[in-house]
Amino acid sequence: MKLLVDNINPRIGNYLAGFTDGEGSFNVNFRQREDYKMPWKISLCFNVSQKDEVILALFKKQLACGTMRSRDDGVWYYEVNNFNAIVDNVIPFFNRFSFLSAKKKRDFAKFKQIAQLISDEGHLTETGIRKILDIRSAMNDGGVGKRKYSDNDILSCFSEKQSSETIRQIT
């Protein structure tokens, strides 16, 4: 369901944006996939975690998308990782209800850049993946130590492919 951002009460929208400024995160994940054109599936994710599920339920209601889940330690997660919901609901919401911190503004701007690259099918080329990795490296303080796959892991499949083609050309 596409969000009608103009119908959101500004007081609630600004509250949720402020909450996200402190507790939310915009992420770009790579997952290996053999059934895709490219060897990696790129997923965008917006999430917020908190012990009080009431606030997260308010996110879900206002953004009209996403899922909630809890961990064993009592922490709740609200997350949106459906690309259409990101583009149709999350991005318009935070375009209207912005952040105060420069860091969150920067991360969101980069998140939007990557969403646009994916919309334009840039993620289906090696050049596009390199651009996405470059943009992502400046998000979330570089994500050092938090990512399952390093940029080198992601790019190595391209050098392997080139090496195989080079070998075939030589023989």
C-alpha positions in Angstrom: 0.0 0.0 0.0 1.4 3.4 -1.1 1.7 5.9 1.8 -0.2 9.1 1.6 2.4 11.1 3.5 0.4 14.4 3.4 -2.2 12.7 5.6 0.2 12.1 8.5 -0.2 14.3 11.5 2.9 16.5 11.6 3.3 16.0 15.3 3.5 12.3 14.9 5.6 12.4 11.8 8.2 14.7 13.5 8.2 12.5 16.6 8.9 9.4 14.5 11.6 11.2 12.5 13.2 12.4 15.8 13.0 8.9 17.2 14.7 7.5 14.0 17.3 10.2 14.2 18.5 8.5 17.5 17.5 4.9 17.1 16.9 4.1 13.4 19.2 2.8 10.7 19.3 2.8 6.9 21.2 -0.2 5.6 22.3 -1.8 2.3 22.8 -5.5 2.4 24.4 -7.9 0.0 23.4 -11.6 -0.2 24.9 -14.2 -2.5 22.4 -15.5 -5.0 23.0 -18.0 -7.7 19.6 -17.5 -9.2 20.1 -13.8 -10.0 21.6 -12.2 -13.1 24.3 -10.8 -10.8 25.8 -13.0 -8.1 24.5 -10.6 -5.4 21.1 -9.6 -4.3 21.2 -6.0 -3.0 18.5 -5.2 -0.3 17.7 -1.9 1.3 16.5 -2.0 4.8 15.1 0.6 7.3 14.9 -0.5 10.9 14.4 0.7 14.4 14.8 -1.3 17.6 13.4 -0.6 21.0 12.2 -2.4 24.1 8.8 -0.6 23.9 6.9 -2.2 21.1 4.2 0.5 21.2 6.4 3.1 19.5 7.4 0.5 16.8 3.7 -0.3 16.2 3.2 3.4 15.6 5.9 3.3 12.9 4.2 0.3 11.3 0.8 2.1 11.3 2.1 5.4 10.1 4.4 4.0 7.4 1.7 1.4 6.4 4.4 -1.3 5.8 7.0 -3.4 7.4 7.2 -6.1 10.0 7.8 -6.3 13.8 9.6 -9.0 15.6 11.1 -9.6 19.0 14.3 -11.0 20.3 14.7 -13.3 23.3 16.1 -10.4 25.3 12.9 -8.3 25.0 14.1 -6.0 22.3 11.7 -5.4 19.4 12.6 -4.6 15.8 10.5 -2.8 13.2 12.0 -3.2 9.8 11.1 -2.5 6.2 13.1 -4.4 3.6 10.6 -4.6 0.7 12.0 -2.4 -2.1 8.6 -1.0 -3.2 7.7 -0.2 0.4 11.1 1.6 0.8 10.5 3.7 -2.4 6.8 4.3 -1.9 6.5 4.7 1.9 9.8 5.1 3.8 11.6 7.6 1.4 8.5 9.9 1.0 8.0 9.8 4.8 11.5 10.9 5.6 11.6 13.4 2.7 8.7 15.2 4.5 9.8 14.6 8.1 13.5 15.1 8.1 16.3 14.7 10.7 18.2 17.2 12.8 21.5 15.3 12.9 23.9 15.7 10.0 24.8 12.0 10.2 21.3 10.7 9.7 20.6 13.3 6.9 23.8 12.0 5.2 22.9 8.3 5.6 19.4 8.9 4.3 20.6 10.9 1.3 23.0 8.0 0.4 20.2 5.5 1.0 18.1 7.4 -1.5 20.9 7.5 -4.0 21.2 3.7 -3.8 17.5 3.3 -4.2 17.6 5.4 -7.3 20.5 3.3 -8.7 18.5 0.2 -8.1 15.3 1.7 -9.6 17.4 2.5 -12.7 18.7 -1.1 -12.7 22.3 0.1 -12.0 22.6 -2.8 -9.6 22.6 -5.2 -12.6 26.1 -4.2 -13.7 29.5 -4.4 -12.2 29.9 -0.6 -12.5 26.6 -0.1 -10.7 27.6 -2.5 -7.9 30.9 -0.6 -7.5 29.0 2.7 -7.2 26.6 1.2 -4.6 29.6 -0.1 -2.6 31.2 3.3 -2.8 28.1 5.1 -1.6 27.5 2.5 1.1 31.1 2.9 2.5 30.2 6.4 3.6 27.0 5.3 5.4 26.7 4.2 9.1 30.3 5.2 9.8 31.5 2.8 7.2 29.8 -0.2 8.8 33.3 -1.5 9.7 33.1 -4.9 11.4 29.4 -5.2 11.0 29.1 -6.5 7.5 29.0 -10.2 6.6 30.8 -9.6 3.3 33.5 -7.1 2.7 33.7 -5.0 -0.5 36.5 -7.2 -1.6 34.4 -10.3 -1.1 31.6 -8.8 -3.2 34.0 -7.6 -6.0 36.0 -10.8 -6.1 33.4 -12.6 -8.2 34.0 -10.1 -11.0 37.8 -10.6 -11.0 37.3 -14.4 -11.0 35.0 -14.0 -14.0 37.5 -11.8 -15.8 40.3 -14.2 -15.0 38.4 -17.1 -16.5 37.6 -15.1 -19.6 41.3 -14.0 -19.9 42.4 -17.6 -19.6 40.0 -18.7 -22.3 41.2 -15.9 -24.6 44.8 -16.9 -24.1 44.3 -20.6 -24.9 
